[in-house]
């Protein structure tokens, strides 16, 4: 019990910072020990939960484990709510306009855009700015209709919202900026984004009034807003158009980088992935990417607040009381390696697919763009793996939680 033995020698104030270091440097060994000996680890800051069954319980019981921590970051946005009428209505609207029938076309477009950028680079590129972020930004411009703003502006607006919502919670210790600075940058980003979106919506409304078809997602939101059949006014159309941007860019970039890091870190694994990427079927690589994201997910945990006194691991020798108001981390990275739920979890098996994983979340708050993300993340990775003798440097995180720069040569 090497981790727990050291942990028990530390003061309460030092335990969570030490665990956070281990989660970054040697997560799987740490999680294995926690699952075996202390699957619900109670700390002053939070409860760390590592078994698959308990993570499922947390994420499935939105009535008991809420997304209250999102509210200070996202305000009245429906994703910061649980089982409310507004949550279901606006999520249904957004799912309806995402056009899953067009996913094959979206995937082909992403591959073509990635190839165009790589061909123009001539053998070397800064991959985060140009590919893993650059392609998703171009995607939201082309497919979501977020035109008229620069790629740099779209990145800033998306980035600071992501940094504040997911990496600036009370239990975090951001090294790339102070918590207050992150909030200020998010507020400034939202002010600029709101001004842009109001202008964009005004333009699209005028075009619709003049008889233009509702061919982009912003226009479709306006049509739904004006139909009179839904509680969905123009300000909500603006808010949800911003959500399309914020949810698409940084999460895609992080996932693509993590998948490629795993796939290229082992010669045998890389050779198999390159062979799959070179196959005629564009989806042949998908299982390799999904399995890589099980090994290195973009989000290793999901955080919730206990809305009532409860017990985790109930009915087992590890049953642990959790008081109302406690921050709970469902460590889904650990859950995806729990042998009680995953056969031979240490084996890299591309045939597993996404079934039983938490790659796109779980339960009420599963990723809105799951189907699109499941197509475009492998599409970007595929074109990268098809490069002749791809060589990558270390990923530069710039003391933050997400990939910020990555040098490629081929």
C-alpha positions in Angstrom: 0.0 0.0 0.0 2.7 2.5 -1.0 0.5 5.4 -1.9 -1.8 5.1 1.1 1.1 4.5 3.4 2.7 7.7 2.4 -0.6 9.6 2.4 -1.3 8.6 6.0 2.0 10.2 7.1 1.0 13.6 5.6 -1.0 16.3 7.2 -4.6 16.7 6.0 -3.7 19.9 4.1 -0.9 18.1 2.2 -2.9 15.0 1.1 -5.0 16.3 -1.8 -2.0 18.2 -3.4 0.1 14.9 -3.2 -2.7 12.8 -4.7 -3.1 15.4 -7.5 0.6 15.0 -8.3 0.2 11.2 -8.5 -2.9 11.5 -10.7 -0.8 13.4 -13.2 2.4 11.3 -13.0 1.3 7.7 -12.2 -2.5 7.5 -12.2 -3.1 3.8 -13.0 -1.0 2.5 -10.2 -2.5 4.9 -7.8 -6.0 4.1 -8.8 -5.4 0.3 -8.6 -4.4 0.7 -4.9 -7.3 3.0 -4.1 -9.9 0.7 -5.7 -8.5 -2.2 -3.7 -8.0 -0.6 -0.3 -9.8 2.7 -0.1 -12.3 3.1 -3.0 -14.0 6.1 -1.4 -11.2 8.3 -0.1 -12.5 11.1 2.1 -10.4 14.3 2.1 -11.2 17.7 3.6 -11.6 19.1 0.0 -13.5 16.3 -1.6 -14.3 12.6 -1.8 -12.3 10.7 -4.4 -14.3 7.7 -5.8 -12.5 5.1 -7.9 -14.6 2.0 -8.5 -16.7 1.6 -11.6 -19.9 0.8 -9.8 -19.6 3.9 -7.5 -18.8 6.2 -10.5 -21.9 4.9 -12.3 -24.0 5.5 -9.2 -22.7 9.1 -8.9 -23.2 10.0 -12.6 -26.6 8.2 -12.9 -28.0 9.7 -9.7 -28.3 13.4 -10.8 -31.0 13.8 -8.1 -28.4 12.9 -5.4 -25.2 14.1 -7.1 -25.8 17.4 -8.8 -23.9 19.7 -11.2 -24.2 22.6 -8.7 -20.4 23.4 -9.1 -21.1 24.5 -12.7 -23.6 27.2 -11.7 -21.0 29.8 -10.6 -19.3 29.3 -13.9 -22.2 28.9 -16.3 -25.0 30.8 -14.6 -28.4 29.9 -16.0 -27.1 27.8 -18.9 -29.0 24.5 -19.0 -25.9 22.4 -18.6 -25.5 23.8 -15.1 -29.0 22.4 -14.3 -30.1 18.8 -13.7 -33.6 17.5 -14.1 -35.3 20.8 -15.0 -37.8 21.6 -17.8 -35.3 24.0 -19.2 -32.5 21.4 -19.3 -34.6 18.9 -21.2 -36.1 21.5 -23.6 -32.9 23.2 -24.6 -30.8 20.0 -24.7 -33.5 18.5 -27.0 -33.4 21.6 -29.2 -29.6 21.5 -29.5 -29.6 17.7 -30.2 -32.2 18.3 -32.9 -30.1 20.8 -34.8 -26.9 18.8 -34.7 -27.8 16.9 -37.9 -26.5 13.4 -37.1 -27.4 12.4 -40.7 -24.6 14.7 -41.9 -21.9 13.1 -39.7 -20.3 11.2 -42.6 -20.0 14.5 -44.5 -18.6 16.2 -41.4 -16.0 13.5 -41.0 -14.9 13.8 -44.6 -14.7 17.5 -44.3 -12.6 17.3 -41.2 -10.2 14.9 -42.9 -9.9 17.1 -45.9 -9.3 20.2 -43.8 -6.7 18.4 -41.7 -5.0 17.2 -44.9 -5.0 20.7 -46.4 -3.3 22.2 -43.4 -0.7 19.4 -43.2 0.1 19.6 -46.9 0.5 23.4 -46.6 2.9 23.0 -43.7 5.5 21.2 -45.8 6.9 18.7 -43.2 6.7 20.5 -39.8 3.9 22.1 -37.9 2.9 23.4 -34.4 0.1 20.8 -34.1 -2.1 22.3 -31.4 -2.7 25.7 -32.9 -2.9 24.5 -36.5 -4.4 21.0 -36.2 -6.0 19.9 -32.9 -7.4 23.4 -32.2 -7.3 24.8 -35.6 -9.4 22.2 -37.3 -12.2 22.2 -34.7 -12.3 26.1 -34.9 -12.7 25.8 -38.7 -15.4 23.2 -38.1 -17.6 25.4 -36.0 -17.2 28.2 -38.5 -18.2 26.0 -41.4 -20.8 23.6 -39.9 -22.2 25.6 -37.0 -22.3 28.9 -38.9 -20.1 30.9 -36.5 -18.7 33.1 -39.2 -17.5 36.7 -39.0 -15.1 36.2 -36.1 -11.4 35.4 -36.4 -10.1 32.0 -35.4 -8.1 33.7 -32.6 -11.2 35.3 -31.2 -13.2 32.0 -31.3 -10.3 30.3 -29.5 -10.1 32.9 -26.7 -13.9 32.7 -26.1 -13.9 28.9 -26.0 -10.7 28.5 -24.1 -11.4 30.7 -21.1 -14.9 29.3 -20.6 -13.4 25.8 -20.6 -10.6 26.8 -18.2 -13.0 28.3 -15.7 -15.7 25.7 -15.8 -13.6 22.6 -15.7 -10.2 23.6 -14.3 -10.9 26.4 -11.9 -13.1 24.7 -9.3 -12.4 25.2 -5.5 -10.4 22.0 -5.3 -8.1 23.0 -8.3 -4.8 24.8 -8.0 -4.3 26.3 -11.5 -0.6 26.9 -12.3 -1.2 28.8 -15.5 -3.1 31.8 -13.9 -4.7 32.7 -10.6 -8.3 31.7 -10.0 -9.4 35.4 -10.1 -7.5 36.0 -13.3 -9.2 33.0 -15.0 -12.6 34.4 -13.9 -11.7 37.9 -15.3 -10.6 36.4 -18.6 -13.8 34.3 -18.8 -15.9 37.4 -18.1 -14.0 39.4 -20.8 -14.4 36.6 -23.3 -18.1 36.3 -22.6 -18.6 40.1 -23.1 -16.8 39.9 -26.5 -18.5 36.7 -27.5 -22.0 38.1 -26.6 -21.4 41.2 -28.7 -20.3 39.1 -31.6 -23.3 36.6 -31.3 -25.8 39.4 -31.0 -24.5 40.9 -34.2 -24.4 37.5 -35.9 -28.0 36.7 -34.9 -29.1 40.1 -36.1 -27.6 39.4 -39.5 -29.0 35.9 -39.7 -32.5 37.2 -38.7 -32.4 39.8 -41.5 -31.4 37.1 -44.0 -34.2 34.8 -42.9 -36.7 37.7 -43.2 -35.4 38.3 -46.7 -36.2 34.7 -47.7 -32.8 33.0 -47.1 -32.9 29.3 -46.1 -32.0 28.2 -42.6 -29.0 26.3 -43.7 -26.7 26.9 -40.6 -27.3 26.0 -37.0 -27.6 29.6 -35.8 -30.3 30.3 -38.3 -32.2 27.2 -37.2 -32.1 28.3 -33.6 -33.7 31.6 -34.7 -36.4 29.8 -36.7 -37.2 27.7 -33.6 -37.1 30.9 -31.4 -39.6 32.6 -33.7 -42.0 29.8 -34.2 -44.0 30.5 -31.0 -44.3 26.8 -30.1 -41.3 26.7 -27.6 -40.1 28.7 -24.6 -37.0 29.6 -26.5 -36.4 33.3 -27.1 -33.7 35.1 -29.0 -31.4 35.6 -25.9 -31.6 31.8 -25.4 -30.7 31.3 -29.0 -27.6 33.5 -28.5 -26.6 31.6 -25.3 -26.9 28.2 -26.9 -25.0 29.4 -30.0 -22.1 30.2 -27.7 -22.4 26.8 -26.1 -21.8 25.2 -29.6 -18.4 26.9 -29.7 -17.4 26.3 -26.1 -18.2 22.6 -26.2 -16.5 21.9 -29.5 -12.9 23.2 -29.6 -10.8 22.5 -26.5 -12.3 19.1 -25.6 -11.7 17.9 -29.2 -8.1 19.3 -29.2 -7.4 17.6 -25.8 -8.8 14.3 -26.9 -6.9 14.2 -30.2 -3.6 15.0 -28.5 -4.2 12.4 -25.8 -5.2 9.7 -28.3 -2.1 10.4 -30.5 0.2 10.4 -27.5 -1.0 6.9 -26.5 -1.0 5.5 -30.0 2.5 6.8 -30.8 4.2 6.0 -27.5 4.6 2.3 -28.3 6.2 1.0 -31.6 3.8 -1.9 -31.9 0.7 0.1 -31.1 1.8 2.8 -33.5 2.4 0.3 -36.3 -1.1 -1.1 -35.8 -2.7 2.3 -35.7 -0.9 3.5 -38.8 -2.1 0.3 -40.6 -5.7 1.0 -39.5 -5.4 4.7 -40.5 -4.2 3.6 -44.0 -7.2 1.2 -44.5 -9.8 2.1 -47.1 -12.5 2.3 -44.4 -12.2 5.7 -42.6 -13.6 4.1 -39.4 -11.0 1.4 -39.2 -9.0 3.6 -36.8 -11.9 4.5 -34.5 -11.4 1.6 -32.0 -7.7 2.4 -31.6 -8.6 6.1 -30.8 -11.3 5.1 -28.4 -9.1 2.7 -26.6 -6.3 5.2 -26.4 -8.7 7.6 -24.7 -9.5 5.0 -22.1 -5.8 5.0 -21.3 -5.5 8.8 -21.3 -8.9 10.5 -21.2 -9.2 14.3 -21.6 -11.2 14.4 -18.4 -10.0 11.9 -15.8 -12.9 12.6 -13.4 -16.3 14.4 -13.3 -17.2 16.5 -10.2 -20.5 16.6 -8.5 -22.0 17.9 -5.2 -23.8 15.6 -2.8 -27.4 17.0 -2.4 -28.1 14.9 0.7 -26.4 12.7 3.2 -25.7 9.4 1.5 -23.5 6.3 1.5 -21.1 5.3 -1.3 -20.1 1.7 -1.8 -23.2 0.8 0.2 -23.6 -2.8 1.2 -19.8 -3.5 1.0 -17.0 -3.5 3.6 -16.0 -0.1 2.1 -19.3 1.7 2.7 -18.5 5.3 3.4 -20.9 8.1 4.6 -20.8 11.2 2.4 -22.4 14.3 3.9 -24.6 16.7 2.1 -22.7 19.5 0.3 -19.5 17.4 -0.1 -17.7 17.7 -3.4 -17.4 14.3 -5.0 -15.0 13.3 -7.8 -16.1 10.3 -9.8 -12.7 9.2 -11.1 -13.8 7.6 -14.3 -10.2 7.1 -15.5 -9.9 4.6 -12.7 -13.4 3.2 -13.3 -12.3 2.3 -16.9 -9.6 0.1 -15.4 -11.7 -1.6 -12.8 -11.4 -5.3 -13.4 -14.8 -5.8 -11.8 -16.3 -4.1 -14.9 -13.6 -4.2 -17.6 -12.1 -7.5 -18.8 -8.3 -7.4 -18.8 -8.2 -3.7 -18.3 -4.5 -3.3 -18.7 -4.6 -4.8 -22.2 -4.9 -2.4 -25.1 -7.8 -3.7 -27.1 -9.1 -1.6 -30.0 -12.1 -3.9 -30.3 -13.7 -2.6 -27.1 -15.2 0.5 -28.7 -16.9 3.0 -26.6 -19.2 0.6 -24.8 -18.7 0.8 -21.0 -16.4 3.8 -21.2 -16.8 7.3 -19.8 -15.0 9.0 -22.7 -18.0 11.2 -23.5 -19.4 11.3 -20.0 -22.3 9.3 -18.6 -25.9 9.8 -17.6 -27.9 13.0 -17.8 -24.9 15.1 -18.6 -23.4 12.9 -21.3 -21.6 15.0 -24.0 -24.1 16.7 -26.2 -21.9 16.3 -29.2 -20.9 12.7 -28.5 -21.8 11.3 -32.0 -20.0 14.2 -33.8 -16.9 14.0 -31.5 -16.8 10.2 -31.9 -16.3 10.8 -35.7 -14.1 13.9 -35.9 -11.6 13.0 -33.2 -10.5 9.9 -35.1 -10.7 11.8 -38.4 -8.1 14.3 -37.3 -5.9 11.5 -35.8 -6.2 9.4 -39.0 -4.7 12.1 -41.2 -1.9 12.6 -38.7 -1.0 8.9 -38.6 -1.0 8.8 -42.4 1.9 11.2 -42.5 5.2 9.7 -43.7 7.4 8.9 -40.6 5.6 11.2 -38.2 7.9 12.3 -35.4 6.5 14.2 -32.4 8.2 16.2 -29.6 6.9 16.4 -26.1 3.5 18.0 -25.5 3.9 21.4 -23.9 1.2 22.1 -21.3 2.7 25.4 -20.2 1.9 24.6 -16.5 -1.7 24.1 -17.3 -4.3 21.3 -17.6 -4.5 21.1 -21.4 -2.1 20.7 -24.4 -0.9 24.1 -25.5 1.8 23.3 -28.1 3.1 20.2 -29.8 5.8 20.0 -32.5 5.4 17.6 -35.4 7.8 16.7 -38.2 7.4 14.2 -41.0 
